[in-house]
Amino acid sequence: MFEAHPQSEIHALLQNDREFRRLYQRHQKLDRQVADASCGALPLAPGALSQMKREKLAAKQHLLRWFESRLN
């Protein structure tokens, strides 16, 4: 997700910024759940996968805005 950004900056935010760390962990959790659901390892109710993907995208967008705001 942050491939274009220096990993040292990401690491520093993860270490020092609780809100960034919380958002990052939320995105990681959703990413794993979407992957598990997509391959059938995580059974879901109809429509749940779509909702999870929307939440994951929203978390990613929030993280990117958070990160960009810290650079300015």
N, C-alpha and C positions, 0 to 999 in steps of 0.2 A: 504494500500500500504506500509506503514511503520510500520506494526504491530510488527516487530522484533526489532525495534529501540525505544529508550527511547522517550516518547512523549514530555518530556521537551525539548529535542534537536530540535524536529520538530517544536514545538511551538516557540522556540527562533528564528529559521530560518524564520518562517512565520512573526514574529514580526520585525526582524532586517535586513532581506535580501530581497530587492525588487525583484531581479531576481528570487529567489526561490519562493517567493509569487506569482509572475506572472505565472511561470510555473505550480505551484500547482493549482492555480485558473483555468488555461487553461485546465488542466487535469480534474478537477472537472466538469467544464462546458461540456467537451466532454463526460464524464461519464454519466451525466444527459441526454444529447442529445441521446447518444447511447441507454440508457435505454428507453427513450420515443419513439424512433424510433422502437425499438425492439418490443414494445407492441402495436404499431400502433398509438400512441398519437401524433407522429410527422411525418407527411407525408414527404417523401423524393423521389427524383428522383432515378431511377434505378442506382445502383452502389454507391450511396451516403453513404449508411450505411457502406459498406466495406471500403470506403475511410475514413470515420469518425473513424472507429475502428483502422485503420492503424495510423491515427493521434494521437489517444488516446494512443496507444502503444508507439509511438515515444516520446510523452510527458512524459509518465511514465518512459521510459528508460533514458531520459534526466534528469528527476528529480532524479532518483536513482544514476546516475553518479555524478550529482551535489552534492547530499547529501554525497556520499562516498568520494568525493574529499575534502569535508569540514572536514571530520573526520581524514584525514591523515595529 
